[in-house]
């Protein structure tokens, strides 16, 4: 009987710990970006966004990934890989829009969702919003990412 009581208590504690470990925690990043045009632009334009900055649960972070902008719809889609200081990665899908804010600058806003991860982020469920600006003169910008990431207990 004691074994059964101990096993039941252990399972209850393990289930509680597991539920607590998967709680969503705030995720924020601020990243200085560089934009590279990867082909000729027509109705759409392929770009690569790279850069580095700081992120909660990641420390120093780098970003790299392709994006497609559609001039007819003002839409932006793509994927980016966020790489943490320890090498853990979080791949995200983005979907949003962009609009000119001056003759030389654009702003962009949208949502993101985690599609895969490695290391500390292998089993993470994350999503949120992004916003930023970019200069068409210098091909540099700022990216701000906000959202939540399920803390898998490995952060």
C-alpha positions as CSV (number, residue, x, y, z in Angstrom):
1,X,0.0,0.0,0.0
2,X,2.9,2.4,0.8
3,X,4.4,1.8,-2.7
4,X,1.1,2.7,-4.3
5,X,0.7,5.8,-2.1
6,X,4.3,6.8,-2.9
7,X,3.9,6.2,-6.7
8,X,0.6,8.2,-6.7
9,X,2.3,11.1,-4.9
10,X,5.3,11.0,-7.2
11,X,3.1,11.1,-10.3
12,X,1.1,14.0,-8.9
13,X,4.3,16.0,-8.2
14,X,5.7,15.1,-11.6
15,X,2.5,16.2,-13.4
16,X,2.4,19.5,-11.4
17,X,6.1,20.1,-12.3
18,X,5.5,19.4,-15.9
19,X,2.5,21.8,-16.0
20,X,4.6,24.5,-14.4
21,X,7.5,24.0,-16.7
22,X,5.3,24.6,-19.8
23,X,4.0,27.9,-18.7
24,X,4.2,30.8,-21.2
25,X,6.7,33.5,-20.3
26,X,7.3,36.8,-22.0
27,X,9.7,36.9,-24.9
28,X,11.2,40.2,-26.2
29,X,14.0,40.9,-28.7
30,X,15.6,44.1,-30.0
31,X,17.7,43.5,-33.1
32,X,19.7,45.8,-35.4
33,X,19.2,44.4,-38.9
34,X,20.8,44.4,-42.3
35,X,18.7,43.9,-45.5
36,X,20.1,42.2,-48.6
37,X,18.2,42.1,-51.8
38,X,18.6,38.5,-53.2
39,X,17.3,39.0,-56.7
40,X,15.7,41.4,-59.1
41,X,12.6,43.2,-57.8
42,X,9.4,43.3,-59.8
43,X,5.9,42.9,-58.3
44,X,7.6,41.0,-55.5
45,X,11.1,41.3,-54.0
46,X,13.1,38.6,-52.2
47,X,15.3,39.8,-49.4
48,X,17.4,38.3,-46.6
49,X,17.2,39.8,-43.2
50,X,20.2,39.4,-40.8
51,X,21.4,41.1,-37.7
52,X,22.1,40.8,-34.0
53,X,20.8,42.1,-30.7
54,X,19.4,41.0,-27.3
55,X,16.5,38.8,-26.4
56,X,15.0,37.4,-23.2
57,X,15.8,33.7,-22.7
58,X,18.5,34.0,-25.4
59,X,20.9,36.7,-24.3
60,X,22.9,37.9,-27.3
61,X,20.9,36.8,-30.4
62,X,21.4,36.7,-34.1
63,X,18.8,36.5,-36.8
64,X,18.9,35.3,-40.4
65,X,16.3,34.4,-42.9
66,X,14.6,35.0,-46.2
67,X,11.5,37.2,-46.6
68,X,9.3,38.0,-49.6
69,X,7.7,41.4,-50.0
70,X,4.7,41.9,-52.3
71,X,4.3,45.5,-53.6
72,X,0.8,44.8,-54.9
73,X,-0.6,43.8,-51.5
74,X,1.9,45.4,-49.1
75,X,2.4,41.9,-47.6
76,X,5.5,40.3,-46.1
77,X,6.1,36.6,-45.5
78,X,9.1,34.6,-44.6
79,X,11.1,32.6,-42.1
80,X,13.9,33.6,-39.7
81,X,16.2,31.7,-37.4
82,X,17.0,33.2,-34.1
83,X,20.2,31.8,-32.6
84,X,20.9,32.2,-28.9
85,X,24.3,32.9,-27.3
86,X,24.6,29.1,-26.5
87,X,23.8,28.0,-30.1
88,X,20.1,27.0,-29.4
89,X,17.9,28.0,-32.3
90,X,14.3,29.0,-32.7
91,X,12.9,29.1,-36.3
92,X,9.9,31.4,-36.8
93,X,7.5,32.0,-39.6
94,X,6.4,35.6,-40.1
95,X,3.4,37.2,-41.9
96,X,2.7,40.9,-42.0
97,X,2.7,44.0,-43.9
98,X,4.9,47.0,-44.8
99,X,4.3,50.6,-45.7
100,X,6.4,53.6,-46.5
101,X,6.8,56.2,-43.7
102,X,9.0,58.5,-45.8
103,X,10.7,58.7,-49.2
104,X,13.5,56.5,-47.9
105,X,12.1,54.5,-45.0
106,X,9.5,51.7,-44.5
107,X,7.8,50.3,-41.4
108,X,6.6,46.7,-41.1
109,X,4.3,44.9,-38.6
110,X,3.0,41.4,-38.3
111,X,2.8,38.2,-36.4
112,X,5.3,35.3,-35.9
113,X,5.0,31.7,-34.8
114,X,7.7,29.2,-33.9
115,X,7.9,26.4,-36.4
116,X,10.9,24.5,-34.9
117,X,13.8,24.8,-32.5
118,X,17.0,23.2,-31.2
119,X,18.7,23.0,-27.9
120,X,16.8,24.8,-25.2
121,X,14.0,25.6,-27.7
122,X,13.5,22.1,-29.2
123,X,10.0,21.7,-27.7
124,X,9.1,25.3,-27.4
125,X,5.7,26.7,-28.5
126,X,6.1,30.5,-29.1
127,X,4.2,33.2,-30.9
128,X,3.7,37.0,-30.9
129,X,4.1,40.2,-32.9
130,X,6.9,42.0,-34.6
131,X,7.4,45.5,-35.7
132,X,10.3,47.6,-37.1
133,X,11.7,50.0,-39.6
134,X,14.2,49.9,-42.4
135,X,16.1,52.4,-44.4
136,X,16.1,52.0,-48.2
137,X,19.2,54.1,-48.3
138,X,21.4,52.2,-45.9
139,X,19.6,48.8,-46.0
140,X,19.7,48.7,-42.2
141,X,16.8,48.7,-39.7
142,X,15.5,47.8,-36.3
143,X,13.4,44.8,-35.4
144,X,11.4,44.4,-32.3
145,X,9.8,41.0,-31.4
146,X,7.3,40.6,-28.6
147,X,5.4,37.5,-27.6
148,X,5.4,34.5,-25.3
149,X,7.4,31.3,-25.3
150,X,6.5,28.2,-23.3
151,X,9.2,27.7,-20.8
152,X,10.2,24.1,-21.2
153,X,12.2,24.3,-18.0
154,X,15.5,24.4,-19.9
155,X,15.9,28.2,-20.2
